[in-house]
Amino acid sequence: MKKIGFIDYYLDEWHANKYPEWIEKASGGTMKVTCAYGKADAPNGRDNATWCHDMGIELLPTIEAVVNNSDYLIVLSPDHPEFHEELALLPLRSGKPTFMDKTFTTDRQTAIKLFEWASKHNTPIYSSSALRFAPEYTMARRKEIDTLCSHGPGKYANYAIHQIEPIVSLMGARAERIMSIGTVLTPGLLIGYPNGRQATIHHIQDSPFLLTIQFVNGDSARLEAETDFFAAFIDNLIQFFHTGISTVEPAETIAAITLFEYGLKAMQTPYQWIELPDKFSE
């Protein structure tokens, strides 16, 4: 059995509560979360010691201890990506396959830095929103898209990535510019791609995750993420741990974070285009 270690800002959160059972079941018991570290206790939940007791997972006092006692690593903190750089420093120097939960980080330069750390220390690294693996989106992957309209729930800070990831996976990592077209209550973004192609993001409370797509060949589609996209994601995560090879290119993760960061900048000057950096290291 391969041992997985959790590294989190605090452990009593939805992803940490669900991943252990899903991973053990999907791997046929060949992988198991056995230890964890939390930087702080949950502000509105179980403290880390209670969480570990309830989950049957060993609480360790340091990130280093988790790294040393694990075959694979998962850096969580899904709603607090501002801590990812701190939490990932030792994992990305370990040489052990490391998954970093969404949102990868808050800005482009930090994202580039994290991949550089991993590359320098030969650490396989992988990050994605589970929405990238929604089965309903599969039919659009090999078709050229003219226009994509995305809707989804939640606040921009922790839910925007669930719309941005599918856009990048379907339309590519080479967006050229971005504009804010929403309101304070319902953030919206227009993303410009080469050859006049475009995508929009809309945060509508209680909306399903939904893509409406016009393809270049004249076809169109309405794709709602209704099936269990987390199951598809967990299968992909297990494959990554087995092989050490990510199915998500670093350039796509960096592009997603670039859109996330520059989307916030665009909201400061609505209805004005902001040009996006177009080089991996810019």
PyMOL commands that set and color helices and strands:
alter all, ss='L'
color gray80, all
select helices_A, chain A and resi 14-26+48-55+63-68+81-88+91-93+108-120+130-133+135-140+156-171+194-196+229-243+250-266
alter helices_A, ss='H'
color red, helices_A
select strands_A, chain A and resi 2-8+31-38+58-59+72-75+98-100+125-126+145-152+177-180+188-192+198-203+210-215+220-224+274-275
alter strands_A, ss='S'
color yellow, strands_A
deselect
rebuild
show_as cartoon
